[in-house]
Amino acid sequence: MKPAKRYSDLMSELLKELTEMSNSADVPVGALVLDKNLEVIAKSFNNRVEKNDPTAHAEIEAIRIAGQKLNNWRLDDCTLIVTLEPCQMCSGAILQSRISRVVFGAFEPKTGFLVSRNSNSENTNIEIISGVMEEKNSKILSDWFRDKRSNKDMI
């Protein structure tokens, strides 16, 4: 299977799970780490609310799981698939973990740091594939925020 098709298929699976989790208290973001053979070795979702941990973003949680599974902090030749463009904190973790490729769905113009707000992204060795299933990713996020605002829940 070609990598682009594999990324789309896996993003679709993440989106399906996020749709089923629409009542989640946390922003619906999911992440996967793939090994060099494009097999899933880690999966996580935002867990900040559940863990009372501001660093429990989907990307960081998935990177931690992958490092433990591989028994190595270096995730060379691994790919991170995430439904939303990573923030500055997550981008730092991506750089530190040596992940070689990031595939993301929706752009995050306010806090996205790989493309949207980072003019130095071309100075890294990370391959960035952006906008994969962007409309579906954006809709899940927009719907979640709309529902939270209409219910006056805390975000």
C-alpha positions as a Markdown table, in Angstrom:
| # | Residue | x | y | z |
|---|---|---|---|---|
| 1 | Met | 0.0 | 0.0 | 0.0 |
| 2 | Lys | 1.3 | 3.4 | -0.9 |
| 3 | Pro | 2.1 | 5.7 | 2.1 |
| 4 | Ala | -0.4 | 8.4 | 1.1 |
| 5 | Lys | -3.2 | 5.9 | 1.0 |
| 6 | Arg | -2.1 | 4.4 | 4.3 |
| 7 | Tyr | -2.0 | 7.9 | 5.9 |
| 8 | Ser | -5.5 | 8.7 | 4.6 |
| 9 | Asp | -6.9 | 5.3 | 5.8 |
| 10 | Leu | -5.4 | 5.8 | 9.3 |
| 11 | Met | -6.6 | 9.4 | 9.5 |
| 12 | Ser | -10.1 | 8.2 | 8.6 |
| 13 | Glu | -9.9 | 5.6 | 11.4 |
| 14 | Leu | -8.9 | 8.3 | 13.9 |
| 15 | Leu | -11.7 | 10.6 | 12.7 |
| 16 | Lys | -14.2 | 7.8 | 13.2 |
| 17 | Glu | -13.0 | 7.3 | 16.8 |
| 18 | Leu | -13.1 | 11.0 | 17.5 |
| 19 | Thr | -16.7 | 11.2 | 16.1 |
| 20 | Glu | -17.7 | 8.4 | 18.5 |
| 21 | Met | -16.1 | 10.4 | 21.4 |
| 22 | Ser | -18.0 | 13.6 | 20.6 |
| 23 | Asn | -19.0 | 14.0 | 24.3 |
| 24 | Ser | -15.4 | 14.1 | 25.4 |
| 25 | Ala | -14.5 | 16.8 | 27.9 |
| 26 | Asp | -11.3 | 17.4 | 26.0 |
| 27 | Val | -10.6 | 18.9 | 22.6 |
| 28 | Pro | -11.0 | 16.0 | 20.1 |
| 29 | Val | -7.5 | 15.4 | 18.8 |
| 30 | Gly | -6.0 | 12.0 | 18.0 |
| 31 | Ala | -2.5 | 10.8 | 17.2 |
| 32 | Leu | -0.8 | 7.7 | 16.0 |
| 33 | Val | 2.9 | 6.8 | 15.7 |
| 34 | Leu | 3.9 | 4.4 | 12.9 |
| 35 | Asp | 7.1 | 2.5 | 12.6 |
| 36 | Lys | 9.2 | 2.4 | 9.5 |
| 37 | Asn | 6.9 | -0.2 | 8.0 |
| 38 | Leu | 3.9 | 2.1 | 8.6 |
| 39 | Glu | 2.5 | -0.2 | 11.3 |
| 40 | Val | 0.8 | 1.5 | 14.2 |
| 41 | Ile | 2.9 | 1.3 | 17.4 |
| 42 | Ala | 1.1 | 3.9 | 19.5 |
| 43 | Lys | -2.3 | 5.7 | 19.6 |
| 44 | Ser | -3.6 | 8.3 | 21.9 |
| 45 | Phe | -6.1 | 11.1 | 22.3 |
| 46 | Asn | -6.0 | 14.4 | 24.2 |
| 47 | Asn | -6.2 | 13.5 | 27.9 |
| 48 | Arg | -5.6 | 16.8 | 29.6 |
| 49 | Val | -8.9 | 16.9 | 31.4 |
| 50 | Glu | -8.9 | 13.3 | 32.5 |
| 51 | Lys | -5.3 | 13.4 | 33.8 |
| 52 | Asn | -5.4 | 17.0 | 35.0 |
| 53 | Asp | -2.2 | 17.4 | 33.0 |
| 54 | Pro | -1.7 | 20.3 | 30.6 |
| 55 | Thr | 1.0 | 18.4 | 28.7 |
| 56 | Ala | -1.3 | 15.4 | 28.0 |
| 57 | His | -1.8 | 16.3 | 24.3 |
| 58 | Ala | -2.5 | 13.4 | 21.9 |
| 59 | Glu | 0.9 | 13.8 | 20.2 |
| 60 | Ile | 2.9 | 13.7 | 23.4 |
| 61 | Glu | 1.0 | 10.8 | 24.8 |
| 62 | Ala | 1.5 | 8.8 | 21.6 |
| 63 | Ile | 5.2 | 9.7 | 21.5 |
| 64 | Arg | 5.6 | 8.4 | 25.1 |
| 65 | Ile | 3.8 | 5.2 | 24.3 |
| 66 | Ala | 6.0 | 4.7 | 21.2 |
| 67 | Gly | 9.2 | 5.3 | 23.1 |
| 68 | Gln | 8.2 | 2.8 | 25.7 |
| 69 | Lys | 7.1 | 0.2 | 23.1 |
| 70 | Leu | 10.4 | 0.6 | 21.2 |
| 71 | Asn | 12.4 | 0.9 | 24.4 |
| 72 | Asn | 14.1 | 3.9 | 22.8 |
| 73 | Trp | 13.5 | 7.7 | 23.0 |
| 74 | Arg | 14.7 | 8.1 | 19.5 |
| 75 | Leu | 11.9 | 7.5 | 17.1 |
| 76 | Asp | 14.0 | 7.7 | 13.9 |
| 77 | Asp | 12.1 | 6.5 | 10.8 |
| 78 | Cys | 8.7 | 6.9 | 12.6 |
| 79 | Thr | 5.8 | 8.8 | 11.4 |
| 80 | Leu | 3.3 | 10.8 | 13.6 |
| 81 | Ile | -0.2 | 11.1 | 12.2 |
| 82 | Val | -2.3 | 13.7 | 14.1 |
| 83 | Thr | -5.7 | 15.2 | 13.4 |
| 84 | Leu | -4.7 | 18.8 | 14.2 |
| 85 | Glu | -1.5 | 20.7 | 13.5 |
| 86 | Pro | 0.8 | 20.3 | 16.5 |
| 87 | Cys | 1.3 | 23.2 | 18.9 |
| 88 | Gln | 4.7 | 24.6 | 20.0 |
| 89 | Met | 5.1 | 22.1 | 22.9 |
| 90 | Cys | 4.2 | 19.1 | 20.8 |
| 91 | Ser | 6.5 | 20.3 | 18.0 |
| 92 | Gly | 9.3 | 20.4 | 20.5 |
| 93 | Ala | 8.6 | 16.9 | 21.5 |
| 94 | Ile | 8.5 | 15.8 | 17.9 |
| 95 | Leu | 11.9 | 17.4 | 17.3 |
| 96 | Gln | 13.4 | 15.9 | 20.5 |
| 97 | Ser | 12.1 | 12.4 | 19.6 |
| 98 | Arg | 13.6 | 12.5 | 16.1 |
| 99 | Ile | 10.4 | 11.6 | 14.4 |
| 100 | Ser | 11.1 | 11.9 | 10.7 |
| 101 | Arg | 7.6 | 12.6 | 9.3 |
| 102 | Val | 4.5 | 14.3 | 10.5 |
| 103 | Val | 1.1 | 14.0 | 8.8 |
| 104 | Phe | -1.6 | 16.2 | 10.1 |
| 105 | Gly | -5.2 | 17.1 | 9.1 |
| 106 | Ala | -6.5 | 20.5 | 10.2 |
| 107 | Phe | -4.4 | 23.6 | 10.3 |
| 108 | Glu | -4.3 | 25.5 | 13.6 |
| 109 | Pro | -3.8 | 29.1 | 12.7 |
| 110 | Lys | -3.6 | 30.3 | 16.4 |
| 111 | Thr | -1.3 | 27.7 | 18.0 |
| 112 | Gly | -0.2 | 25.4 | 15.2 |
| 113 | Phe | 3.6 | 25.5 | 15.1 |
| 114 | Leu | 4.8 | 23.2 | 12.3 |
| 115 | Val | 3.4 | 25.3 | 9.5 |
| 116 | Ser | 0.9 | 28.0 | 10.6 |
| 117 | Arg | 3.0 | 30.0 | 13.0 |
| 118 | Asn | 6.6 | 28.7 | 12.5 |
| 119 | Ser | 8.7 | 30.4 | 9.8 |
| 120 | Asn | 11.6 | 28.0 | 10.7 |
| 121 | Ser | 9.9 | 24.7 | 9.8 |
| 122 | Glu | 11.9 | 24.5 | 6.6 |
| 123 | Asn | 15.1 | 24.3 | 8.8 |
| 124 | Thr | 14.2 | 20.9 | 10.2 |
| 125 | Asn | 14.7 | 17.5 | 8.8 |
| 126 | Ile | 11.1 | 16.5 | 9.4 |
| 127 | Glu | 9.0 | 15.8 | 6.4 |
| 128 | Ile | 5.6 | 17.5 | 6.9 |
| 129 | Ile | 2.5 | 16.4 | 5.1 |
| 130 | Ser | -0.4 | 18.8 | 5.9 |
| 131 | Gly | -4.1 | 19.0 | 5.2 |
| 132 | Val | -4.9 | 15.3 | 5.1 |
| 133 | Met | -8.7 | 15.1 | 5.3 |
| 134 | Glu | -8.6 | 18.7 | 6.5 |
| 135 | Glu | -12.3 | 19.4 | 6.0 |
| 136 | Lys | -13.5 | 16.4 | 8.1 |
| 137 | Asn | -10.9 | 17.2 | 10.8 |
| 138 | Ser | -12.0 | 20.8 | 10.9 |
| 139 | Lys | -15.6 | 19.9 | 11.1 |
| 140 | Ile | -15.2 | 17.6 | 14.1 |
| 141 | Leu | -13.3 | 20.4 | 15.9 |
| 142 | Ser | -15.8 | 23.1 | 14.9 |
| 143 | Asp | -18.8 | 20.9 | 16.0 |
| 144 | Trp | -17.2 | 20.1 | 19.3 |
| 145 | Phe | -16.4 | 23.8 | 20.1 |
| 146 | Arg | -19.9 | 24.8 | 19.0 |
| 147 | Asp | -21.5 | 22.2 | 21.3 |
| 148 | Lys | -19.3 | 23.2 | 24.2 |
| 149 | Arg | -20.2 | 26.9 | 23.8 |
| 150 | Ser | -23.9 | 26.2 | 23.4 |
| 151 | Asn | -23.8 | 24.1 | 26.6 |
| 152 | Lys | -21.6 | 26.8 | 28.3 |
| 153 | Asp | -19.2 | 24.1 | 29.4 |
| 154 | Met | -15.7 | 25.0 | 30.4 |
| 155 | Ile | -13.1 | 24.3 | 27.7 |
